[in-house]
Amino acid sequence: MSGAGLLLAFRAGGARFAVPLDRVREAARPRRITPLPGAPKQWCGVALVRGEALGVIDVAAAVGLAPSPPRRESLIVVLCGCDPALLVDSVDGVEPFPGGRVLPPPPGRGALSGVVAEDDGFLSLLDVDRLAAGGAA
């Protein structure tokens, strides 16, 4: 992840995450997420967004937290140029990249590119490409 630019920050599984804003197409509330039987635990299913079928990854499950059950108010973050979309609990908003405050991720967290200590916890920076390629915890 580059050291410049803006991030879209969101919450999943009780934790804060972020992805580069230039990788985000939109945040959407899908009508339904259809489960994929036999899929790995981080894959929640498929959702239609503007007529496009997108795979949906549960961000919490992908980094080793308890899976987020799809709810009526679930949100997905649709990424530019890659499937899958990301299941999140809520969107916090756009924030500046934290620059020199980024630390390496904990061992075994392949979907993270770094973490930032905050006053009330951590902001985990998702590696979108690794996550989409199945590089989960």
C-alpha positions as CSV (number, residue, x, y, z in Angstrom):
1,M,0.0,0.0,0.0
2,S,1.4,3.4,-0.9
3,G,2.2,6.0,1.7
4,A,0.0,8.7,0.1
5,G,-3.6,9.3,-0.6
6,L,-6.9,8.6,1.2
7,L,-8.5,5.6,2.8
8,L,-12.0,4.4,3.2
9,A,-12.3,3.3,6.8
10,F,-15.0,0.8,7.9
11,R,-15.9,-1.6,10.7
12,A,-16.2,-5.4,10.5
13,G,-16.3,-7.9,13.3
14,G,-15.9,-5.2,15.9
15,A,-12.6,-3.9,14.4
16,R,-11.6,-1.0,12.2
17,F,-10.2,-1.6,8.7
18,A,-9.3,0.5,5.7
19,V,-8.6,0.2,2.0
20,P,-7.2,2.8,-0.4
21,L,-10.0,5.0,-1.6
22,D,-8.8,4.8,-5.2
23,R,-9.6,1.1,-5.1
24,V,-13.2,1.7,-4.0
25,R,-16.0,1.9,-6.6
26,E,-18.9,2.3,-4.1
27,A,-20.5,1.1,-0.9
28,A,-23.8,-0.6,-1.4
29,R,-26.6,-2.3,0.5
30,P,-27.4,-5.5,-1.4
31,R,-30.9,-6.9,-1.4
32,R,-29.5,-10.3,-0.7
33,I,-26.3,-12.2,-0.3
34,T,-26.8,-15.7,-1.6
35,P,-24.6,-18.3,0.2
36,L,-22.1,-20.4,-1.7
37,P,-22.3,-24.0,-0.3
38,G,-18.9,-25.5,0.4
39,A,-17.1,-22.1,0.0
40,P,-14.3,-21.2,2.4
41,K,-15.5,-19.5,5.6
42,Q,-14.5,-16.0,4.4
43,W,-16.7,-16.2,1.3
44,C,-20.3,-15.2,2.3
45,G,-21.8,-15.7,-1.1
46,V,-22.8,-13.7,-4.2
47,A,-24.7,-10.4,-4.3
48,L,-26.2,-8.5,-7.2
49,V,-25.1,-4.8,-7.4
50,R,-26.5,-2.8,-10.3
51,G,-27.1,-6.1,-12.2
52,E,-23.5,-7.4,-11.7
53,A,-23.0,-10.6,-9.7
54,L,-20.1,-10.1,-7.3
55,G,-18.5,-12.6,-4.9
56,V,-18.6,-11.3,-1.3
57,I,-15.8,-11.8,1.2
58,D,-16.5,-11.4,4.9
59,V,-13.7,-9.1,6.0
60,A,-13.9,-10.2,9.7
61,A,-13.6,-13.9,8.8
62,A,-10.8,-13.2,6.3
63,V,-8.6,-11.8,9.0
64,G,-9.4,-14.5,11.6
65,L,-12.2,-12.8,13.5
66,A,-15.6,-14.4,14.0
67,P,-17.6,-14.3,10.8
68,S,-20.2,-11.5,10.4
69,P,-23.6,-13.0,9.7
70,P,-25.2,-11.3,6.7
71,R,-28.0,-8.9,8.0
72,R,-30.6,-6.9,6.4
73,E,-28.5,-3.8,7.0
74,S,-25.2,-5.3,5.8
75,L,-23.1,-3.2,3.5
76,I,-20.6,-4.3,0.9
77,V,-17.7,-2.3,-0.4
78,V,-17.4,-2.8,-4.1
79,L,-13.8,-2.5,-5.4
80,C,-12.5,-1.2,-8.7
81,G,-11.2,-3.8,-11.0
82,C,-11.6,-6.8,-8.8
83,D,-14.1,-9.2,-7.6
84,P,-14.9,-9.8,-4.7
85,A,-16.7,-7.1,-2.8
86,L,-16.2,-6.8,1.0
87,L,-18.9,-7.4,3.6
88,V,-18.6,-4.7,6.3
89,D,-20.7,-3.7,9.3
90,S,-20.5,0.1,8.7
91,V,-18.5,2.7,6.9
92,D,-16.7,5.3,9.1
93,G,-15.7,7.5,6.1
94,V,-12.7,8.8,4.2
95,E,-9.5,9.4,6.1
96,P,-6.0,10.5,5.2
97,F,-3.3,7.8,4.9
98,P,-1.5,7.7,8.3
99,G,2.0,7.9,6.8
100,G,4.8,6.9,9.1
101,R,2.5,5.4,11.8
102,V,2.0,2.1,9.9
103,L,3.4,-0.9,11.6
104,P,3.8,-4.5,10.2
105,P,0.7,-6.7,10.6
106,P,0.7,-9.4,13.2
107,P,2.1,-12.8,11.9
108,G,-0.4,-15.0,10.0
109,R,-2.6,-12.0,8.8
110,G,-1.9,-12.4,5.1
111,A,-4.8,-10.1,4.2
112,L,-3.3,-7.2,6.1
113,S,-0.6,-4.9,4.8
114,G,-0.1,-3.0,8.1
115,V,-1.8,-1.7,11.2
116,V,-2.0,1.7,12.8
117,A,-2.3,2.2,16.6
118,E,-5.1,4.6,17.4
119,D,-6.3,6.0,20.8
120,D,-9.1,3.4,21.0
121,G,-7.6,0.4,19.2
122,F,-6.1,-0.3,15.8
123,L,-6.8,0.5,12.2
124,S,-5.9,-2.5,10.0
125,L,-5.0,-1.8,6.5
126,L,-6.3,-4.4,4.1
127,D,-4.2,-5.7,1.2
128,V,-7.0,-5.8,-1.4
129,D,-5.1,-7.8,-4.0
130,R,-4.0,-10.5,-1.5
131,L,-7.5,-10.6,0.0
132,A,-9.1,-11.1,-3.4
133,A,-6.6,-13.8,-4.2
134,G,-7.6,-15.8,-1.1
135,G,-4.7,-14.6,1.2
136,A,-6.9,-14.8,4.3
137,A,-5.7,-15.4,7.8
